Amino acid sequence: MLLDVQGKKACWRTLETLAHTDERLSTEHLDALAERAEKQLVLLEELRIAAVTQALCPQPSSTR
């Protein structure tokens, strides 16, 4: 999933570069898409760390 979002962000940045010479492309729209992909990358990293912590760090067992 991480690689998909990184690839998507790279695609938006590439198209943003091309937008300077192609009027069909909107730099503002592509910049917004790249920023959204960046936020998704941050969220994925937070979720990865939470999953690793839960899976690999022992939790104190509750006694009842």
N, C-alpha and C positions, 0 to 999 in steps of 0.2 A: 504494500500500500504506500509506503514511504517513497519508493522509487517511482510509482505512478504520479504522485503529487510533485515530486522533483522534476519529472519529465514534463508535466503539464506546465509548471512554472517556467521552465526553460523554453517551452513552445511559445508561451505568452510573451516572454522577453524577446524572443527572436522575431515574432510578428510585430512587436512594438518597434523594433529597429527598422523593419521594412515599412512601417506605417509612415515614416518620414518621406517616403517616395511613392507611396500608394494611397491615394485618397479614399479607397474603399475601406481602409483600416483606421480605426479610431485609437489614437494613443491613450486617450483618457480611459476608454473602456478596457483596453488591454492592460493598462497599468492597474486598474481596479481588479482585474482577474488575477494578475500576478501577486498583488497584495493579499487577495483572498487565499491563494495557494500558500503564501508564506504563513498566514495565520493557521492554515491547516497543518503545515509542517510543525509549527510550534505545538499545536494540540496533539498531534501524533507523538511527538517526543514526550510530552507530559504523560500521555496514556501508556507509552512504552515503559517509562520509568515506574509508573504506578504498578503495571503488570509484573515487572521484574521484582519490585519490592515485595509484592504480595506473594509471588511464587518462590522467591529465594530467601526471604527473611523470615525466620521463624516467629510466629505469633505466640504470645503467652497463652497457654490453655486456660480456659475458665473452669473453675471447679464448682460443681453444684452438688 
